Amino acid sequence: MRSIDPKSLAIPVLHQYLLGAVGPRPIAFASTIDEDGNDNLAPFSFFNVFSANPPILIFSPARSGRTNETKDTYNNVKKHAEVVINIVNYPMVHQMSLASSPYAPGVSEFTKAGFTALPSEKVKPKRVGESPVQFECKVIEVKELGTAGGAGNLVICEVVQIHIQEDLFNAQGQIDQKKIDLVARMGGNWYCRADEHSMFEIAKPITTCGIGYDQIPADILKSEILSANDLGQLGGIEELPDETEVNEHKLLELSDLFVSLENDSIALEKELHLKAKALLKENKLQEAWMTLLAFNNG
């Protein structure tokens, strides 16, 4: 592994390392107005949500690494402390990219990129009609991180109104992650599309507590089939299946395998581990454990 002191790097190289490694990054498509009321629209991938109570979003329009100039968005929020953060999804990603062109101050990116400008309810900057979710925000603080080229400027925003596309809600009243079709920034010219083919679910251990990696039997820990990531998934189970459950699973699901390899324990163990690995890919944690434990009950 290469070990690097960031102070030894030219800023463009450091910038590439940071953005190439930290991703995918959500995109804040920020709508602001200048002191004359002209619209401005620009995307920023130094962005995330940092609090729900109060609802706080932070994005950073950094100083130019080439010229050290500040972005129009930064200049605007310093003069008029309001912004609309529009969320970017795949159907609008090329328009969003076009809006990032270095148009002169006072030129509307709404017009240049073909976006629909909608009036906001509680702030003066307009909303992007094509955006699936729009956050009207008051800017409560701008934190400058430096004065040299590449320095960030944290724009700390409190959400005062939210607009969500009606057809994005699921039966539970939540935003359906398969419908919103979000995009995110990677390094260089690369983006990432978070659709149903790239997303996967992992149950969060908020109210549950897994047995832990250290409680996995030694013969499973030494598996040549299961990866460290697989073992981490196995460690997330709250309680191991009991012997009755394992025997029933063995009889119903694994009997053919045990019969065909009854004289070759090494091959049997390998096949059981392969089967368990496949089950883990399907998030069938209980079945994977019963498959693994069946070998010791054999």
VENTASUL-V245378 format. One record per residue. N is the residue number from 1. RES is the residue in one letter. SS is DSSP state (H for helix, E for strand, - for the rest). OMEGA is omega in radians with two decimals (none if undefined). Layout:
N | RES | SS | OMEGA
N | RES | SS | OMEGA
This chain:
1 | M | - | 3.14
2 | R | - | 3.14
3 | S | - | -2.95
4 | I | - | 2.97
5 | D | - | -3.08
6 | P | H | 3.13
7 | K | H | -3.14
8 | S | H | -3.03
9 | L | - | 2.93
10 | A | - | -3.06
11 | I | H | 3.12
12 | P | H | 3.12
13 | V | H | 3.10
14 | L | H | 3.12
15 | H | H | -3.13
16 | Q | H | 3.11
17 | Y | H | -3.12
18 | L | H | -3.08
19 | L | H | 3.10
20 | G | H | -3.09
21 | A | H | -3.07
22 | V | - | -3.12
23 | G | - | -0.04
24 | P | - | -3.10
25 | R | E | 3.08
26 | P | - | -3.05
27 | I | - | 2.99
28 | A | E | 3.08
29 | F | E | -2.90
30 | A | E | 3.07
31 | S | E | 3.14
32 | T | E | 3.02
33 | I | E | 3.09
34 | D | - | -3.05
35 | E | - | 3.10
36 | D | - | 3.12
37 | G | - | 3.12
38 | N | - | -3.13
39 | D | E | 3.00
40 | N | E | -3.09
41 | L | E | -3.09
42 | A | E | 3.12
43 | P | E | 3.10
44 | F | E | -3.12
45 | S | - | 2.93
46 | F | - | -2.92
47 | F | E | 2.98
48 | N | E | 3.04
49 | V | E | -3.02
50 | F | E | -3.13
51 | S | E | 3.05
52 | A | E | -3.11
53 | N | - | 0.09
54 | P | - | 3.12
55 | P | E | -3.04
56 | I | E | 2.98
57 | L | E | 3.10
58 | I | E | 2.99
59 | F | E | -3.04
60 | S | E | 2.97
61 | P | - | -3.02
62 | A | - | 3.00
63 | R | - | 3.11
64 | S | - | 3.10
65 | G | - | -3.12
66 | R | - | -3.01
67 | T | - | -3.07
68 | N | - | 3.10
69 | E | - | 3.07
70 | T | - | -3.10
71 | K | - | 3.08
72 | D | H | -3.13
73 | T | H | 3.10
74 | Y | H | -3.12
75 | N | H | -3.09
76 | N | H | -3.09
77 | V | H | 3.06
78 | K | H | -3.12
79 | K | H | 3.12
80 | H | - | -2.91
81 | A | - | 3.07
82 | E | E | 3.13
83 | V | E | 2.93
84 | V | E | 3.07
85 | I | E | -3.13
86 | N | E | -3.13
87 | I | E | -3.05
88 | V | - | 3.02
89 | N | E | -2.99
90 | Y | H | -3.11
91 | P | H | -3.10
92 | M | H | -2.95
93 | V | H | -3.14
94 | H | H | 3.05
95 | Q | H | 3.11
96 | M | H | 3.14
97 | S | H | 3.11
98 | L | H | -3.13
99 | A | H | 3.13
100 | S | - | 3.11
101 | S | - | -3.06
102 | P | - | 3.09
103 | Y | - | -3.12
104 | A | - | 3.07
105 | P | - | -3.13
106 | G | - | 3.08
107 | V | - | -3.08
108 | S | - | 3.05
109 | E | H | 3.02
110 | F | H | -3.12
111 | T | H | -3.08
112 | K | H | -3.08
113 | A | - | 3.05
114 | G | - | 3.14
115 | F | - | 3.07
116 | T | - | 3.14
117 | A | E | 3.14
118 | L | E | 3.07
119 | P | - | 3.08
120 | S | - | -3.09
121 | E | - | -3.02
122 | K | - | 3.11
123 | V | - | -3.10
124 | K | - | 3.11
125 | P | - | -3.08
126 | K | - | 3.09
127 | R | E | 3.06
128 | V | E | -3.07
129 | G | - | -3.11
130 | E | - | -3.11
131 | S | - | -3.11
132 | P | - | 3.10
133 | V | E | -3.13
134 | Q | E | -3.14
135 | F | E | 3.00
136 | E | E | -3.02
137 | C | E | 2.89
138 | K | E | 3.10
139 | V | E | -3.08
140 | I | E | 3.10
141 | E | E | 2.97
142 | V | E | -3.08
143 | K | E | 3.12
144 | E | E | -3.09
145 | L | - | 3.14
146 | G | - | -3.12
147 | T | - | -3.13
148 | A | - | 3.12
149 | G | - | -3.12
150 | G | - | -3.14
151 | A | - | -3.13
152 | G | - | 3.06
153 | N | E | -3.07
154 | L | E | 3.08
155 | V | E | -3.06
156 | I | E | -2.96
157 | C | E | 3.01
158 | E | E | -3.13
159 | V | E | -3.13
160 | V | E | 3.08
161 | Q | E | -3.12
162 | I | E | 3.08
163 | H | E | -3.08
164 | I | E | 3.11
165 | Q | - | -2.97
166 | E | H | -3.04
167 | D | H | 3.11
168 | L | H | -3.06
169 | F | E | 3.04
170 | N | - | -3.08
171 | A | - | -3.13
172 | Q | - | -3.13
173 | G | - | 3.12
174 | Q | - | 3.06
175 | I | E | -3.12
176 | D | - | -3.07
177 | Q | H | 3.10
178 | K | H | -3.10
179 | K | H | -3.01
180 | I | H | 2.99
181 | D | - | -3.07
182 | L | E | 3.00
183 | V | E | -3.14
184 | A | E | -3.12
185 | R | E | 2.97
186 | M | - | 3.09
187 | G | - | 3.10
188 | G | - | 3.13
189 | N | - | -3.00
190 | W | - | 3.04
191 | Y | E | 3.09
192 | C | E | 3.11
193 | R | E | -3.10
194 | A | E | 3.09
195 | D | - | -3.06
196 | E | - | 3.13
197 | H | - | -3.10
198 | S | - | -3.11
199 | M | - | 3.03
200 | F | - | -3.09
201 | E | - | 2.94
202 | I | - | 3.12
203 | A | - | -3.10
204 | K | - | 3.14
205 | P | - | -3.13
206 | I | - | 3.14
207 | T | - | 3.13
208 | T | - | 3.13
209 | C | - | -3.10
210 | G | - | -3.12
211 | I | - | 3.12
212 | G | - | -3.14
213 | Y | H | -3.03
214 | D | H | -3.13
215 | Q | H | 3.10
216 | I | - | -3.14
217 | P | - | -3.03
218 | A | H | -3.10
219 | D | H | 3.09
220 | I | H | 3.11
221 | L | H | -3.10
222 | K | - | -3.10
223 | S | - | 3.05
224 | E | - | -3.11
225 | I | - | -3.06
226 | L | - | 3.12
227 | S | - | 3.06
228 | A | H | 3.11
229 | N | H | 3.07
230 | D | H | -3.13
231 | L | H | 3.06
232 | G | H | 3.09
233 | Q | H | 3.11
234 | L | H | -3.14
235 | G | - | -3.13
236 | G | - | 3.13
237 | I | - | -3.10
238 | E | - | -3.08
239 | E | - | 3.14
240 | L | - | 3.05
241 | P | - | 3.12
242 | D | - | -3.04
243 | E | H | 3.13
244 | T | H | 3.12
245 | E | H | -3.12
246 | V | H | -3.13
247 | N | H | 3.10
248 | E | H | 3.11
249 | H | H | 3.12
250 | K | H | -3.10
251 | L | H | -3.04
252 | L | H | -3.00
253 | E | H | -2.97
254 | L | - | -3.02
255 | S | H | -3.14
256 | D | H | -3.14
257 | L | H | 3.13
258 | F | H | 3.13
259 | V | H | -3.06
260 | S | H | -3.08
261 | L | - | -3.07
262 | E | - | -3.14
263 | N | - | -3.13
264 | D | - | -3.05
265 | S | H | -3.14
266 | I | H | 3.12
267 | A | H | 3.13
268 | L | H | 3.14
269 | E | H | 3.13
270 | K | H | -3.12
271 | E | H | 3.11
272 | L | H | 3.11
273 | H | H | 3.07
274 | L | H | 3.13
275 | K | H | 3.12
276 | A | H | 3.12
277 | K | H | 3.11
278 | A | H | 3.11
279 | L | H | 3.10
280 | L | H | 3.10
281 | K | H | 3.11
282 | E | - | -3.12
283 | N | - | 3.09
284 | K | - | -3.01
285 | L | H | -3.13
286 | Q | H | -3.14
287 | E | H | 3.11
288 | A | H | 3.13
289 | W | H | -3.14
290 | M | H | 3.09
291 | T | H | -3.13
292 | L | H | -3.10
293 | L | H | 3.13
294 | A | H | -3.13
295 | F | H | 3.13
296 | N | H | 3.10
297 | N | - | -3.05
298 | G | - | none
